[in-house]
Amino acid sequence: MSQLVFAMGHVKLNTNKLEEMIADSTDVLGLRVTYRDDTSAWLSSNGRAAELVLVEAEENSFNTIGLEALTTEAVREAASRVAGAGCTIVTEEPSLPCMAAGVTFDTPEGLRFEVHTPTTDDMYNPRYKTAGVGPRRLDHVNLMSPDPQTTIRQLSEICGMGLSERMVNDALSWMYGGNRQHHILGVVKGEVGVHHYSFEFPEFRMYCELGDILDRHDRQLIWGPGRHRPGDNTYAYYYDPAGCIVECSGPMALVADDATFQPRIITNLERPGNVRDMNVWGTPAPLEWREAHFPFAKQA
Ligand SMILES: [Fe+2]
């Protein structure tokens, strides 16, 4: 497996609640605004120029899933594979001026990805004043596709991503990239959209801070904290003001040797008997989480 994509690059959301989303992302999650104009904002949890990009719109929807490749050559190689995988290039210009190169493509299922070089990074400026918790970095996205096997094939062919684990009925699959963390994308079977986007909480105390900050805003977690079996990461989930679930996830298991690695196939689908196949500490997903869906922006 030759991974052209290394990690999550950025997530871009359309929202009709721009001010609320900025306030929530800074005062609860603990990002900082790195760029602002009348109709958009970039936010980051570290020295990177943009991890969460908000675009003012009439609707709340997912605009683009940004996947980070390490070099311009890798971006160009991914671009050369788009048509062969049955997808359509939207532009070969990067979507943000803080990226050297990018290619945006649509899938026939209604998803939009951008493979792009890393946003500019100020590595020695990782901390800043914030009222929120302050995660370490953007971690992963669980997208939703009506045809998971086709989406997995596209991501494998265009981005060189590998399958790390899947449920035998395709309800959920997980894919990894060059940084070898168990997944940078989850693929959920369902109407096209996104289930959640995730930032990394490296320390468990951060869940306590998150729950208490949500309480100060008279809000609550919808699930967690717990520990997933796939990825072996800790987790907690809450809703952002646009209506998309935000996950805060602990560091993941790594695919150390992908020459011999075999994806685990989860065959025990029976609830609640399979709870520890899915969640190590035995806390099952609530119905609200299982049925969550945030739409993807309609393609032109
Ligand atoms: Fe997740």
Boltz pocket constraint, residues with backbone or C-beta under 6 A from the ligand:
constraints:
  - pocket:
      binder: B
      contacts: [[A, 140], [A, 142], [A, 186], [A, 196], [A, 198], [A, 247], [A, 249]]
      max_distance: 6.0
